[in-house]
Amino acid sequence: MKTNIFFVRHAEPNYENHDDMTRELTEKGRKDRQWVTETLRNKNITAVLSSPYKRSYDTIKPFAEERNLAIEVVDDFRERKVDSEWIEDFNAFCRKQWRDFDYKLSDGESLKEVQDRNIQALQIVLEKYAGQNIIIATHGTSLSTILHYYMEFGYSGFERIRRKMPWIVCLAFEGQQYIGMKEWDIEDWTGAEKK
């Protein structure tokens, strides 16, 4: 029984808001949600799940409203906690974490911890929604650790998608077995409202 999980990486957030939970979308991010809705409209989606963070929830909200689907918030799909303080040299921090999956700051999470909670949550989702097409609205690092679990993704993969907001990737499963991937890039969008 094939299950398709459409992971939606959130649209452009307002980085001036340093609070991870409440960081909202920019005006561009709000406009780009139309691409998400258009891309997913004919995918026979039966359920919508989201990280509790506002930017992810708000990215998928117009699609869910159009389809009259409730958004189920799953805390374990939240983004990695970096630390209690804002990190100035985020690039160096990311490289260090991808080199050492157990590396973390005093009040943060390692990529291994992020991956473990995401994969555990995904396995529950695959059992609960077996044979369906569902959406999980998520984040760049969180999603990268999921992809790295099923394939060689690593820091180079993370860097490749780092500026892709929003971004959609579908992972296909037979039961719990990963069988393939397809991705959609907003850069390919020819929607009339793109400008």
Rosetta constraint file for C-alpha pairs under 8 A:
AtomPair CA 1 CA 130 HARMONIC 6.91 0.50
AtomPair CA 1 CA 131 HARMONIC 5.15 0.50
AtomPair CA 1 CA 174 HARMONIC 5.51 0.50
AtomPair CA 1 CA 175 HARMONIC 6.32 0.50
AtomPair CA 2 CA 130 HARMONIC 7.21 0.50
AtomPair CA 2 CA 131 HARMONIC 4.97 0.50
AtomPair CA 2 CA 132 HARMONIC 7.36 0.50
AtomPair CA 2 CA 172 HARMONIC 6.78 0.50
AtomPair CA 2 CA 173 HARMONIC 5.56 0.50
AtomPair CA 2 CA 174 HARMONIC 4.73 0.50
AtomPair CA 2 CA 175 HARMONIC 6.88 0.50
AtomPair CA 3 CA 126 HARMONIC 7.11 0.50
AtomPair CA 3 CA 129 HARMONIC 7.47 0.50
AtomPair CA 3 CA 130 HARMONIC 5.60 0.50
AtomPair CA 3 CA 131 HARMONIC 4.45 0.50
AtomPair CA 3 CA 132 HARMONIC 5.12 0.50
AtomPair CA 3 CA 133 HARMONIC 5.96 0.50
AtomPair CA 3 CA 172 HARMONIC 5.76 0.50
AtomPair CA 3 CA 173 HARMONIC 5.15 0.50
AtomPair CA 3 CA 174 HARMONIC 6.40 0.50
AtomPair CA 3 CA 175 HARMONIC 7.29 0.50
AtomPair CA 4 CA 131 HARMONIC 7.63 0.50
AtomPair CA 4 CA 132 HARMONIC 6.43 0.50
AtomPair CA 4 CA 133 HARMONIC 4.69 0.50
AtomPair CA 4 CA 134 HARMONIC 6.40 0.50
AtomPair CA 4 CA 170 HARMONIC 6.34 0.50
AtomPair CA 4 CA 171 HARMONIC 5.86 0.50
AtomPair CA 4 CA 172 HARMONIC 4.57 0.50
AtomPair CA 4 CA 173 HARMONIC 6.41 0.50
AtomPair CA 5 CA 133 HARMONIC 6.02 0.50
AtomPair CA 5 CA 134 HARMONIC 5.18 0.50
AtomPair CA 5 CA 135 HARMONIC 5.84 0.50
AtomPair CA 5 CA 136 HARMONIC 6.99 0.50
AtomPair CA 5 CA 170 HARMONIC 5.35 0.50
AtomPair CA 5 CA 171 HARMONIC 5.28 0.50
AtomPair CA 5 CA 172 HARMONIC 6.38 0.50
AtomPair CA 6 CA 133 HARMONIC 7.39 0.50
AtomPair CA 6 CA 134 HARMONIC 6.02 0.50
AtomPair CA 6 CA 135 HARMONIC 4.63 0.50
AtomPair CA 6 CA 136 HARMONIC 6.15 0.50
AtomPair CA 6 CA 168 HARMONIC 6.60 0.50
AtomPair CA 6 CA 169 HARMONIC 5.75 0.50
AtomPair CA 6 CA 170 HARMONIC 4.26 0.50
AtomPair CA 6 CA 171 HARMONIC 6.61 0.50
AtomPair CA 7 CA 135 HARMONIC 5.82 0.50
AtomPair CA 7 CA 136 HARMONIC 4.83 0.50
AtomPair CA 7 CA 137 HARMONIC 5.84 0.50
AtomPair CA 7 CA 138 HARMONIC 6.67 0.50
AtomPair CA 7 CA 143 HARMONIC 7.64 0.50
AtomPair CA 7 CA 168 HARMONIC 5.64 0.50
AtomPair CA 7 CA 169 HARMONIC 5.32 0.50
AtomPair CA 7 CA 170 HARMONIC 6.01 0.50
AtomPair CA 7 CA 171 HARMONIC 7.78 0.50
AtomPair CA 8 CA 36 HARMONIC 7.91 0.50
AtomPair CA 8 CA 56 HARMONIC 7.99 0.50
AtomPair CA 8 CA 60 HARMONIC 7.71 0.50
AtomPair CA 8 CA 135 HARMONIC 7.00 0.50
AtomPair CA 8 CA 136 HARMONIC 6.11 0.50
AtomPair CA 8 CA 137 HARMONIC 4.63 0.50
AtomPair CA 8 CA 138 HARMONIC 5.89 0.50
AtomPair CA 8 CA 139 HARMONIC 7.84 0.50
AtomPair CA 8 CA 166 HARMONIC 6.87 0.50
AtomPair CA 8 CA 167 HARMONIC 5.84 0.50
AtomPair CA 8 CA 168 HARMONIC 4.63 0.50
AtomPair CA 8 CA 169 HARMONIC 6.77 0.50
AtomPair CA 9 CA 56 HARMONIC 7.09 0.50
AtomPair CA 9 CA 137 HARMONIC 6.05 0.50
AtomPair CA 9 CA 138 HARMONIC 5.04 0.50
AtomPair CA 9 CA 139 HARMONIC 5.01 0.50
AtomPair CA 9 CA 140 HARMONIC 6.11 0.50
AtomPair CA 9 CA 143 HARMONIC 7.52 0.50
AtomPair CA 9 CA 165 HARMONIC 6.43 0.50
AtomPair CA 9 CA 166 HARMONIC 5.26 0.50
AtomPair CA 9 CA 167 HARMONIC 5.02 0.50
AtomPair CA 9 CA 168 HARMONIC 6.21 0.50
AtomPair CA 10 CA 55 HARMONIC 6.03 0.50
AtomPair CA 10 CA 56 HARMONIC 4.73 0.50
AtomPair CA 10 CA 59 HARMONIC 5.54 0.50
AtomPair CA 10 CA 60 HARMONIC 7.96 0.50
AtomPair CA 10 CA 137 HARMONIC 6.71 0.50
AtomPair CA 10 CA 138 HARMONIC 6.26 0.50
AtomPair CA 10 CA 139 HARMONIC 6.08 0.50
AtomPair CA 10 CA 140 HARMONIC 7.98 0.50
AtomPair CA 10 CA 165 HARMONIC 5.90 0.50
AtomPair CA 10 CA 166 HARMONIC 4.94 0.50
AtomPair CA 10 CA 167 HARMONIC 7.13 0.50
AtomPair CA 11 CA 25 HARMONIC 6.70 0.50
AtomPair CA 11 CA 29 HARMONIC 4.71 0.50
AtomPair CA 11 CA 30 HARMONIC 7.28 0.50
AtomPair CA 11 CA 32 HARMONIC 6.62 0.50
AtomPair CA 11 CA 33 HARMONIC 6.90 0.50
AtomPair CA 11 CA 55 HARMONIC 7.10 0.50
AtomPair CA 11 CA 56 HARMONIC 7.48 0.50
AtomPair CA 11 CA 59 HARMONIC 5.94 0.50
AtomPair CA 11 CA 165 HARMONIC 4.44 0.50
AtomPair CA 11 CA 166 HARMONIC 4.02 0.50
AtomPair CA 11 CA 167 HARMONIC 7.66 0.50
AtomPair CA 12 CA 25 HARMONIC 5.72 0.50
AtomPair CA 12 CA 26 HARMONIC 6.01 0.50
AtomPair CA 12 CA 28 HARMONIC 6.74 0.50
AtomPair CA 12 CA 29 HARMONIC 4.38 0.50
AtomPair CA 12 CA 30 HARMONIC 7.95 0.50
AtomPair CA 12 CA 165 HARMONIC 5.37 0.50
AtomPair CA 12 CA 166 HARMONIC 6.78 0.50
AtomPair CA 13 CA 23 HARMONIC 6.51 0.50
AtomPair CA 13 CA 24 HARMONIC 5.61 0.50
AtomPair CA 13 CA 25 HARMONIC 4.12 0.50
AtomPair CA 13 CA 26 HARMONIC 5.37 0.50
AtomPair CA 13 CA 29 HARMONIC 6.51 0.50
AtomPair CA 13 CA 55 HARMONIC 6.36 0.50
AtomPair CA 14 CA 23 HARMONIC 6.23 0.50
AtomPair CA 14 CA 24 HARMONIC 5.79 0.50
AtomPair CA 14 CA 25 HARMONIC 5.61 0.50
AtomPair CA 14 CA 26 HARMONIC 5.29 0.50
AtomPair CA 15 CA 23 HARMONIC 7.31 0.50
AtomPair CA 17 CA 22 HARMONIC 7.80 0.50
AtomPair CA 17 CA 23 HARMONIC 5.47 0.50
AtomPair CA 17 CA 24 HARMONIC 7.67 0.50
AtomPair CA 18 CA 23 HARMONIC 6.91 0.50
AtomPair CA 18 CA 86 HARMONIC 6.93 0.50
AtomPair CA 19 CA 23 HARMONIC 5.74 0.50
AtomPair CA 20 CA 53 HARMONIC 6.96 0.50
AtomPair CA 21 CA 52 HARMONIC 7.27 0.50
AtomPair CA 21 CA 53 HARMONIC 4.65 0.50
AtomPair CA 21 CA 54 HARMONIC 6.18 0.50
AtomPair CA 22 CA 53 HARMONIC 6.38 0.50
AtomPair CA 22 CA 54 HARMONIC 5.37 0.50
AtomPair CA 22 CA 55 HARMONIC 7.48 0.50
AtomPair CA 23 CA 53 HARMONIC 7.52 0.50
AtomPair CA 23 CA 54 HARMONIC 6.21 0.50
AtomPair CA 23 CA 55 HARMONIC 6.08 0.50
AtomPair CA 24 CA 54 HARMONIC 5.97 0.50
AtomPair CA 24 CA 55 HARMONIC 5.11 0.50
AtomPair CA 24 CA 58 HARMONIC 7.96 0.50
AtomPair CA 25 CA 29 HARMONIC 5.15 0.50
AtomPair CA 25 CA 30 HARMONIC 6.01 0.50
AtomPair CA 25 CA 55 HARMONIC 5.60 0.50
AtomPair CA 25 CA 58 HARMONIC 7.59 0.50
AtomPair CA 25 CA 59 HARMONIC 7.90 0.50
AtomPair CA 26 CA 30 HARMONIC 6.24 0.50
AtomPair CA 27 CA 31 HARMONIC 6.33 0.50
AtomPair CA 28 CA 32 HARMONIC 6.10 0.50
AtomPair CA 29 CA 33 HARMONIC 6.59 0.50
AtomPair CA 29 CA 59 HARMONIC 7.73 0.50
AtomPair CA 29 CA 165 HARMONIC 7.79 0.50
AtomPair CA 29 CA 166 HARMONIC 7.78 0.50
AtomPair CA 30 CA 34 HARMONIC 7.98 0.50
AtomPair CA 30 CA 59 HARMONIC 7.20 0.50
AtomPair CA 31 CA 194 HARMONIC 7.76 0.50
AtomPair CA 32 CA 36 HARMONIC 7.02 0.50
AtomPair CA 32 CA 166 HARMONIC 7.18 0.50
AtomPair CA 32 CA 194 HARMONIC 7.43 0.50
AtomPair CA 33 CA 37 HARMONIC 6.33 0.50
AtomPair CA 33 CA 59 HARMONIC 5.64 0.50
AtomPair CA 33 CA 60 HARMONIC 7.09 0.50
AtomPair CA 33 CA 62 HARMONIC 7.19 0.50
AtomPair CA 33 CA 166 HARMONIC 7.70 0.50
AtomPair CA 34 CA 38 HARMONIC 6.06 0.50
AtomPair CA 34 CA 62 HARMONIC 7.79 0.50
AtomPair CA 35 CA 39 HARMONIC 5.91 0.50
AtomPair CA 35 CA 186 HARMONIC 6.84 0.50
AtomPair CA 35 CA 189 HARMONIC 7.00 0.50
AtomPair CA 35 CA 191 HARMONIC 7.26 0.50
AtomPair CA 36 CA 40 HARMONIC 6.19 0.50
AtomPair CA 36 CA 59 HARMONIC 7.77 0.50
AtomPair CA 36 CA 60 HARMONIC 7.29 0.50
AtomPair CA 36 CA 63 HARMONIC 7.41 0.50
AtomPair CA 36 CA 166 HARMONIC 7.43 0.50
AtomPair CA 36 CA 168 HARMONIC 7.82 0.50
AtomPair CA 37 CA 41 HARMONIC 5.69 0.50
AtomPair CA 37 CA 60 HARMONIC 7.62 0.50
AtomPair CA 37 CA 62 HARMONIC 6.90 0.50
AtomPair CA 37 CA 63 HARMONIC 4.86 0.50
AtomPair CA 39 CA 184 HARMONIC 7.94 0.50
AtomPair CA 40 CA 45 HARMONIC 7.64 0.50
AtomPair CA 40 CA 63 HARMONIC 7.83 0.50
AtomPair CA 41 CA 45 HARMONIC 7.96 0.50
AtomPair CA 41 CA 63 HARMONIC 7.54 0.50
AtomPair CA 43 CA 133 HARMONIC 7.23 0.50
AtomPair CA 44 CA 133 HARMONIC 6.33 0.50
AtomPair CA 45 CA 132 HARMONIC 7.42 0.50
AtomPair CA 45 CA 133 HARMONIC 4.88 0.50
AtomPair CA 45 CA 134 HARMONIC 5.24 0.50
AtomPair CA 45 CA 135 HARMONIC 7.09 0.50
AtomPair CA 46 CA 69 HARMONIC 7.74 0.50
AtomPair CA 46 CA 132 HARMONIC 6.60 0.50
AtomPair CA 46 CA 133 HARMONIC 5.98 0.50
AtomPair CA 46 CA 134 HARMONIC 5.80 0.50
AtomPair CA 47 CA 69 HARMONIC 6.68 0.50
AtomPair CA 47 CA 70 HARMONIC 7.60 0.50
AtomPair CA 47 CA 71 HARMONIC 7.57 0.50
AtomPair CA 47 CA 133 HARMONIC 7.32 0.50
AtomPair CA 47 CA 134 HARMONIC 4.94 0.50
AtomPair CA 47 CA 135 HARMONIC 6.41 0.50
AtomPair CA 48 CA 64 HARMONIC 6.87 0.50
AtomPair CA 48 CA 69 HARMONIC 6.85 0.50
AtomPair CA 48 CA 70 HARMONIC 6.80 0.50
AtomPair CA 48 CA 71 HARMONIC 5.09 0.50
AtomPair CA 48 CA 72 HARMONIC 6.27 0.50
AtomPair CA 48 CA 134 HARMONIC 5.88 0.50
AtomPair CA 48 CA 135 HARMONIC 4.76 0.50
AtomPair CA 48 CA 136 HARMONIC 6.20 0.50
AtomPair CA 48 CA 137 HARMONIC 7.83 0.50
AtomPair CA 49 CA 71 HARMONIC 5.38 0.50
AtomPair CA 49 CA 72 HARMONIC 4.59 0.50
AtomPair CA 49 CA 73 HARMONIC 5.69 0.50
AtomPair CA 49 CA 74 HARMONIC 6.63 0.50
AtomPair CA 49 CA 134 HARMONIC 7.66 0.50
AtomPair CA 49 CA 135 HARMONIC 5.86 0.50
AtomPair CA 49 CA 136 HARMONIC 4.69 0.50
AtomPair CA 49 CA 137 HARMONIC 6.24 0.50
AtomPair CA 50 CA 56 HARMONIC 6.52 0.50
AtomPair CA 50 CA 57 HARMONIC 5.68 0.50
AtomPair CA 50 CA 71 HARMONIC 6.65 0.50
AtomPair CA 50 CA 72 HARMONIC 6.21 0.50
AtomPair CA 50 CA 73 HARMONIC 4.88 0.50
AtomPair CA 50 CA 74 HARMONIC 5.92 0.50
AtomPair CA 50 CA 77 HARMONIC 6.98 0.50
AtomPair CA 50 CA 135 HARMONIC 7.87 0.50
AtomPair CA 50 CA 136 HARMONIC 5.28 0.50
AtomPair CA 50 CA 137 HARMONIC 4.41 0.50
AtomPair CA 50 CA 138 HARMONIC 6.30 0.50
AtomPair CA 51 CA 56 HARMONIC 6.17 0.50
AtomPair CA 51 CA 57 HARMONIC 6.57 0.50
AtomPair CA 51 CA 73 HARMONIC 5.78 0.50
AtomPair CA 51 CA 74 HARMONIC 5.53 0.50
AtomPair CA 51 CA 75 HARMONIC 5.78 0.50
AtomPair CA 51 CA 76 HARMONIC 7.20 0.50
AtomPair CA 51 CA 77 HARMONIC 4.81 0.50
AtomPair CA 51 CA 78 HARMONIC 4.65 0.50
AtomPair CA 51 CA 79 HARMONIC 7.67 0.50
AtomPair CA 51 CA 136 HARMONIC 7.67 0.50
AtomPair CA 51 CA 137 HARMONIC 6.07 0.50
AtomPair CA 51 CA 138 HARMONIC 5.55 0.50
AtomPair CA 52 CA 56 HARMONIC 7.46 0.50
AtomPair CA 52 CA 57 HARMONIC 6.68 0.50
AtomPair CA 52 CA 73 HARMONIC 5.55 0.50
AtomPair CA 52 CA 74 HARMONIC 6.53 0.50
AtomPair CA 52 CA 75 HARMONIC 5.72 0.50
AtomPair CA 52 CA 77 HARMONIC 7.74 0.50
AtomPair CA 52 CA 78 HARMONIC 6.24 0.50
AtomPair CA 53 CA 57 HARMONIC 6.31 0.50
AtomPair CA 53 CA 78 HARMONIC 6.60 0.50
AtomPair CA 53 CA 79 HARMONIC 7.99 0.50
AtomPair CA 54 CA 58 HARMONIC 5.80 0.50
AtomPair CA 55 CA 59 HARMONIC 6.11 0.50
AtomPair CA 56 CA 60 HARMONIC 6.73 0.50
AtomPair CA 56 CA 137 HARMONIC 5.38 0.50
AtomPair CA 56 CA 138 HARMONIC 5.65 0.50
AtomPair CA 56 CA 139 HARMONIC 7.09 0.50
AtomPair CA 57 CA 61 HARMONIC 6.05 0.50
AtomPair CA 57 CA 71 HARMONIC 7.91 0.50
AtomPair CA 57 CA 137 HARMONIC 6.59 0.50
AtomPair CA 58 CA 62 HARMONIC 7.59 0.50
AtomPair CA 59 CA 137 HARMONIC 7.53 0.50
AtomPair CA 59 CA 166 HARMONIC 7.96 0.50
AtomPair CA 60 CA 64 HARMONIC 6.35 0.50
AtomPair CA 60 CA 137 HARMONIC 6.54 0.50
AtomPair CA 61 CA 65 HARMONIC 6.08 0.50
AtomPair CA 61 CA 71 HARMONIC 7.65 0.50
AtomPair CA 62 CA 66 HARMONIC 6.10 0.50
AtomPair CA 63 CA 67 HARMONIC 6.29 0.50
AtomPair CA 64 CA 68 HARMONIC 5.80 0.50
AtomPair CA 64 CA 69 HARMONIC 4.91 0.50
AtomPair CA 64 CA 70 HARMONIC 6.53 0.50
AtomPair CA 64 CA 71 HARMONIC 6.83 0.50
AtomPair CA 65 CA 69 HARMONIC 6.29 0.50
AtomPair CA 65 CA 70 HARMONIC 7.79 0.50
AtomPair CA 74 CA 78 HARMONIC 7.67 0.50
AtomPair CA 76 CA 117 HARMONIC 5.81 0.50
AtomPair CA 76 CA 118 HARMONIC 5.84 0.50
AtomPair CA 76 CA 121 HARMONIC 6.25 0.50
AtomPair CA 77 CA 117 HARMONIC 7.72 0.50
AtomPair CA 77 CA 118 HARMONIC 5.69 0.50
AtomPair CA 77 CA 121 HARMONIC 7.29 0.50
AtomPair CA 77 CA 138 HARMONIC 6.23 0.50
AtomPair CA 77 CA 142 HARMONIC 7.10 0.50
AtomPair CA 78 CA 138 HARMONIC 6.72 0.50
AtomPair CA 78 CA 139 HARMONIC 7.23 0.50
AtomPair CA 78 CA 142 HARMONIC 7.14 0.50
AtomPair CA 79 CA 114 HARMONIC 7.83 0.50
AtomPair CA 79 CA 138 HARMONIC 7.29 0.50
AtomPair CA 79 CA 139 HARMONIC 5.69 0.50
AtomPair CA 79 CA 140 HARMONIC 7.76 0.50
AtomPair CA 79 CA 141 HARMONIC 6.68 0.50
AtomPair CA 79 CA 142 HARMONIC 5.34 0.50
AtomPair CA 80 CA 108 HARMONIC 7.72 0.50
AtomPair CA 80 CA 109 HARMONIC 6.17 0.50
AtomPair CA 80 CA 110 HARMONIC 7.84 0.50
AtomPair CA 80 CA 111 HARMONIC 7.44 0.50
AtomPair CA 80 CA 114 HARMONIC 5.92 0.50
AtomPair CA 80 CA 141 HARMONIC 6.75 0.50
AtomPair CA 80 CA 142 HARMONIC 6.21 0.50
AtomPair CA 81 CA 107 HARMONIC 7.88 0.50
AtomPair CA 81 CA 108 HARMONIC 4.94 0.50
AtomPair CA 81 CA 109 HARMONIC 5.36 0.50
AtomPair CA 82 CA 87 HARMONIC 7.81 0.50
AtomPair CA 82 CA 104 HARMONIC 7.52 0.50
AtomPair CA 82 CA 105 HARMONIC 6.89 0.50
AtomPair CA 82 CA 107 HARMONIC 7.36 0.50
AtomPair CA 82 CA 108 HARMONIC 4.60 0.50
AtomPair CA 82 CA 109 HARMONIC 6.21 0.50
AtomPair CA 83 CA 87 HARMONIC 7.76 0.50
AtomPair CA 83 CA 105 HARMONIC 6.08 0.50
AtomPair CA 83 CA 106 HARMONIC 6.91 0.50
AtomPair CA 83 CA 107 HARMONIC 4.76 0.50
AtomPair CA 83 CA 108 HARMONIC 4.31 0.50
AtomPair CA 83 CA 109 HARMONIC 7.74 0.50
AtomPair CA 84 CA 107 HARMONIC 5.98 0.50
AtomPair CA 84 CA 108 HARMONIC 7.27 0.50
AtomPair CA 89 CA 93 HARMONIC 6.50 0.50
AtomPair CA 90 CA 94 HARMONIC 6.11 0.50
AtomPair CA 91 CA 95 HARMONIC 6.27 0.50
AtomPair CA 92 CA 96 HARMONIC 6.20 0.50
AtomPair CA 93 CA 97 HARMONIC 6.27 0.50
AtomPair CA 94 CA 98 HARMONIC 6.23 0.50
AtomPair CA 95 CA 99 HARMONIC 6.19 0.50
AtomPair CA 95 CA 155 HARMONIC 6.95 0.50
AtomPair CA 96 CA 100 HARMONIC 6.17 0.50
AtomPair CA 96 CA 103 HARMONIC 7.24 0.50
AtomPair CA 97 CA 101 HARMONIC 5.57 0.50
AtomPair CA 97 CA 102 HARMONIC 7.25 0.50
AtomPair CA 97 CA 103 HARMONIC 5.44 0.50
AtomPair CA 97 CA 104 HARMONIC 7.04 0.50
AtomPair CA 97 CA 110 HARMONIC 6.97 0.50
AtomPair CA 97 CA 111 HARMONIC 6.58 0.50
AtomPair CA 98 CA 111 HARMONIC 7.38 0.50
AtomPair CA 98 CA 154 HARMONIC 6.69 0.50
AtomPair CA 98 CA 155 HARMONIC 5.66 0.50
AtomPair CA 99 CA 155 HARMONIC 7.99 0.50
AtomPair CA 101 CA 110 HARMONIC 6.12 0.50
AtomPair CA 101 CA 111 HARMONIC 5.12 0.50
AtomPair CA 101 CA 112 HARMONIC 5.24 0.50
AtomPair CA 102 CA 110 HARMONIC 5.05 0.50
AtomPair CA 102 CA 111 HARMONIC 6.46 0.50
AtomPair CA 102 CA 112 HARMONIC 5.79 0.50
AtomPair CA 102 CA 113 HARMONIC 7.73 0.50
AtomPair CA 103 CA 110 HARMONIC 5.29 0.50
AtomPair CA 103 CA 111 HARMONIC 7.49 0.50
AtomPair CA 104 CA 108 HARMONIC 5.72 0.50
AtomPair CA 104 CA 109 HARMONIC 5.48 0.50
AtomPair CA 104 CA 110 HARMONIC 4.69 0.50
AtomPair CA 104 CA 111 HARMONIC 7.94 0.50
AtomPair CA 105 CA 109 HARMONIC 7.18 0.50
AtomPair CA 109 CA 113 HARMONIC 6.10 0.50
AtomPair CA 109 CA 114 HARMONIC 6.64 0.50
AtomPair CA 110 CA 114 HARMONIC 6.41 0.50
AtomPair CA 111 CA 115 HARMONIC 5.94 0.50
AtomPair CA 111 CA 145 HARMONIC 6.85 0.50
AtomPair CA 112 CA 116 HARMONIC 6.01 0.50
AtomPair CA 112 CA 145 HARMONIC 7.96 0.50
AtomPair CA 113 CA 117 HARMONIC 6.36 0.50
AtomPair CA 114 CA 118 HARMONIC 6.15 0.50
AtomPair CA 114 CA 142 HARMONIC 6.48 0.50
AtomPair CA 114 CA 145 HARMONIC 7.15 0.50
AtomPair CA 115 CA 119 HARMONIC 5.95 0.50
AtomPair CA 115 CA 142 HARMONIC 7.01 0.50
AtomPair CA 115 CA 145 HARMONIC 5.12 0.50
AtomPair CA 115 CA 146 HARMONIC 6.02 0.50
AtomPair CA 115 CA 149 HARMONIC 7.52 0.50
AtomPair CA 116 CA 120 HARMONIC 6.07 0.50
AtomPair CA 117 CA 121 HARMONIC 6.12 0.50
AtomPair CA 118 CA 122 HARMONIC 6.03 0.50
AtomPair CA 118 CA 142 HARMONIC 7.23 0.50
AtomPair CA 118 CA 146 HARMONIC 6.74 0.50
AtomPair CA 119 CA 123 HARMONIC 6.06 0.50
AtomPair CA 119 CA 146 HARMONIC 6.47 0.50
AtomPair CA 120 CA 124 HARMONIC 6.54 0.50
AtomPair CA 121 CA 125 HARMONIC 6.32 0.50
AtomPair CA 122 CA 126 HARMONIC 6.11 0.50
AtomPair CA 123 CA 127 HARMONIC 6.37 0.50
AtomPair CA 123 CA 176 HARMONIC 6.77 0.50
AtomPair CA 124 CA 128 HARMONIC 6.14 0.50
AtomPair CA 125 CA 129 HARMONIC 5.82 0.50
AtomPair CA 125 CA 130 HARMONIC 7.87 0.50
AtomPair CA 126 CA 130 HARMONIC 5.37 0.50
AtomPair CA 126 CA 175 HARMONIC 6.96 0.50
AtomPair CA 126 CA 176 HARMONIC 6.55 0.50
AtomPair CA 127 CA 175 HARMONIC 7.41 0.50
AtomPair CA 127 CA 176 HARMONIC 7.75 0.50
AtomPair CA 129 CA 133 HARMONIC 7.96 0.50
AtomPair CA 129 CA 134 HARMONIC 7.65 0.50
AtomPair CA 130 CA 175 HARMONIC 6.86 0.50
AtomPair CA 138 CA 142 HARMONIC 6.99 0.50
AtomPair CA 138 CA 143 HARMONIC 6.61 0.50
AtomPair CA 139 CA 143 HARMONIC 5.78 0.50
AtomPair CA 140 CA 144 HARMONIC 6.00 0.50
AtomPair CA 140 CA 158 HARMONIC 7.34 0.50
AtomPair CA 140 CA 161 HARMONIC 7.32 0.50
AtomPair CA 140 CA 162 HARMONIC 6.59 0.50
AtomPair CA 141 CA 145 HARMONIC 6.31 0.50
AtomPair CA 141 CA 158 HARMONIC 7.03 0.50
AtomPair CA 142 CA 146 HARMONIC 6.65 0.50
AtomPair CA 143 CA 147 HARMONIC 6.26 0.50
AtomPair CA 144 CA 148 HARMONIC 6.01 0.50
AtomPair CA 144 CA 153 HARMONIC 7.10 0.50
AtomPair CA 144 CA 154 HARMONIC 7.54 0.50
AtomPair CA 144 CA 157 HARMONIC 7.29 0.50
AtomPair CA 144 CA 158 HARMONIC 5.82 0.50
AtomPair CA 145 CA 149 HARMONIC 6.26 0.50
AtomPair CA 145 CA 154 HARMONIC 7.94 0.50
AtomPair CA 146 CA 150 HARMONIC 6.89 0.50
AtomPair CA 147 CA 151 HARMONIC 6.03 0.50
AtomPair CA 147 CA 152 HARMONIC 7.77 0.50
AtomPair CA 147 CA 153 HARMONIC 6.17 0.50
AtomPair CA 148 CA 152 HARMONIC 5.52 0.50
AtomPair CA 148 CA 153 HARMONIC 4.60 0.50
AtomPair CA 148 CA 154 HARMONIC 5.94 0.50
AtomPair CA 150 CA 178 HARMONIC 6.98 0.50
AtomPair CA 153 CA 157 HARMONIC 4.79 0.50
AtomPair CA 153 CA 158 HARMONIC 7.16 0.50
AtomPair CA 154 CA 158 HARMONIC 6.36 0.50
AtomPair CA 155 CA 159 HARMONIC 6.04 0.50
AtomPair CA 156 CA 160 HARMONIC 6.14 0.50
AtomPair CA 157 CA 161 HARMONIC 6.51 0.50
AtomPair CA 158 CA 162 HARMONIC 5.83 0.50
AtomPair CA 159 CA 163 HARMONIC 7.92 0.50
AtomPair CA 161 CA 167 HARMONIC 7.82 0.50
AtomPair CA 164 CA 185 HARMONIC 7.37 0.50
AtomPair CA 164 CA 186 HARMONIC 7.59 0.50
AtomPair CA 165 CA 186 HARMONIC 7.70 0.50
AtomPair CA 166 CA 185 HARMONIC 7.86 0.50
AtomPair CA 166 CA 186 HARMONIC 6.77 0.50
AtomPair CA 167 CA 183 HARMONIC 7.83 0.50
AtomPair CA 167 CA 184 HARMONIC 6.49 0.50
AtomPair CA 167 CA 185 HARMONIC 5.66 0.50
AtomPair CA 167 CA 186 HARMONIC 6.57 0.50
AtomPair CA 168 CA 183 HARMONIC 5.69 0.50
AtomPair CA 168 CA 184 HARMONIC 5.21 0.50
AtomPair CA 168 CA 185 HARMONIC 6.76 0.50
AtomPair CA 169 CA 181 HARMONIC 6.93 0.50
AtomPair CA 169 CA 182 HARMONIC 5.70 0.50
AtomPair CA 169 CA 183 HARMONIC 4.13 0.50
AtomPair CA 169 CA 184 HARMONIC 6.25 0.50
AtomPair CA 170 CA 181 HARMONIC 5.53 0.50
AtomPair CA 170 CA 182 HARMONIC 5.22 0.50
AtomPair CA 170 CA 183 HARMONIC 6.13 0.50
AtomPair CA 171 CA 178 HARMONIC 7.12 0.50
AtomPair CA 171 CA 179 HARMONIC 7.59 0.50
AtomPair CA 171 CA 180 HARMONIC 5.88 0.50
AtomPair CA 171 CA 181 HARMONIC 4.64 0.50
AtomPair CA 171 CA 182 HARMONIC 6.82 0.50
AtomPair CA 172 CA 178 HARMONIC 6.02 0.50
AtomPair CA 172 CA 179 HARMONIC 5.53 0.50
AtomPair CA 172 CA 180 HARMONIC 5.23 0.50
AtomPair CA 172 CA 181 HARMONIC 6.19 0.50
AtomPair CA 173 CA 177 HARMONIC 5.24 0.50
AtomPair CA 173 CA 178 HARMONIC 4.48 0.50
AtomPair CA 173 CA 179 HARMONIC 5.31 0.50
AtomPair CA 173 CA 180 HARMONIC 7.29 0.50
AtomPair CA 174 CA 178 HARMONIC 6.59 0.50
AtomPair CA 174 CA 179 HARMONIC 6.76 0.50
AtomPair CA 184 CA 188 HARMONIC 7.82 0.50
AtomPair CA 185 CA 189 HARMONIC 7.37 0.50
AtomPair CA 189 CA 194 HARMONIC 7.43 0.50
AtomPair CA 190 CA 194 HARMONIC 6.96 0.50
